């Protein structure tokens, strides 16, 4: 069995409205794939459906992690299987500190009866925070409560670094970031790249891919992928614009 996240002919609806149409994609562990496309084409729907959001109804198709279907699993089971989602708009969780939130998530993955070693946990947490240029005082702050856009995205990458998923979906991680915050977040993602992580980066813009260079780029339109290629495809898309995507979709139909 090869290690990969594999999506086969996935169809997803919100209410009675179909969003994903026979969507298929394979991302081997160790690779970073970018998905680009205009608003409303289903990029965030893909992320939320894979994560198990109850409002996104899978009508047919398959989604597998390392050969095992995840579609009948609860959200927490998918996370324990190694799936991580960084949200486009991270939620605020007042009253729950960053340190306690990540610690609880790490403890939930341990065998029953085991708990984290607190000194070792905080040593690792502080090292990761320093790398992402997050003030250590943030450990006691509530998740995303009063955070700037850049602080929210850095916090998401911190969670990813501490939870070490097998596969990560980054849904418009560059949204709302200035260039300095974008560089810091990209450096954090790049530090996690390697043979043990497969990643899907969802973005509108080429600029993120200047800092996180993908192994493959996929152009999405009308709920499906209409063209795939190397990193140069992102440059072509940036040059020609999203009207070109409509032509691609027509040719692929």
Phi, psi and omega in degrees: 000124179276150181274115181192159167261128188231125180242124186236115173048048184279128175241127185227137178236153168247111190063234179263005185261115176292136180242305176266136184235100180050048181284130179226139180197141174234127178235106178292149174300138182099352180245154174244121179245136177256139174243124180238156179165164182289168176301145174081008183267353174111011184295310179289330175299318177302311182300313185288325178295319179293325181284343177100023178298130187292342180280351184251108189264118177279117182268334176191167179102183184226152170219121186233143170247118181051041176087358183248130181294140178250354191292334179267007184263152176288166182303314183293329178292321178296321178295318179291335175288350176113013181263134179231137177239123170264119188283152173295319178236087183301139182281149172274138178231083181299141176088354179243113184287156177303313183298316182289325180296310181293322179297318179296320179294320178293318179298325182295340181267353181278155174302151182304133179095346179263150176222159180294149169281114189301311180301318180293322180297311183292327176299313179295317181300314181294323177298317180291322178295318178299319181297326181267007179057042175259125179302133182299339177296341181293344180301330182265357180277149179292147183306115173062006184284108181079012181283150169286171178301317180295321179295322178297315183290324176295322178297322177297316180292326174300315178300317179299316181296324183279334184266347177042064179290164172282323183222135181235139173245119181252104186270100179050053179299336180276356183295126176079010182262138169281175189294325180292315179295323179299317180296319181295314179297317179298319177298321178296318178295315182297328179294337181268350181295147179162185186292347183262002182227130168251141185222143172245120179252118179260124182207157173270334197240146177296330191302323179297324184283353170288334184255327174245094186281119184279156172282333179208151177235135179236133177261128186246140176206137176054041172081014180207164177275128183251346177199142177230152179186195178275190184298337179293339178296325178296321178294320178296319179295318179298322182287318188267339178082174187280349171296328177298326181296323178299319178295320177300317182296321179294321180289330182278343184292000000 
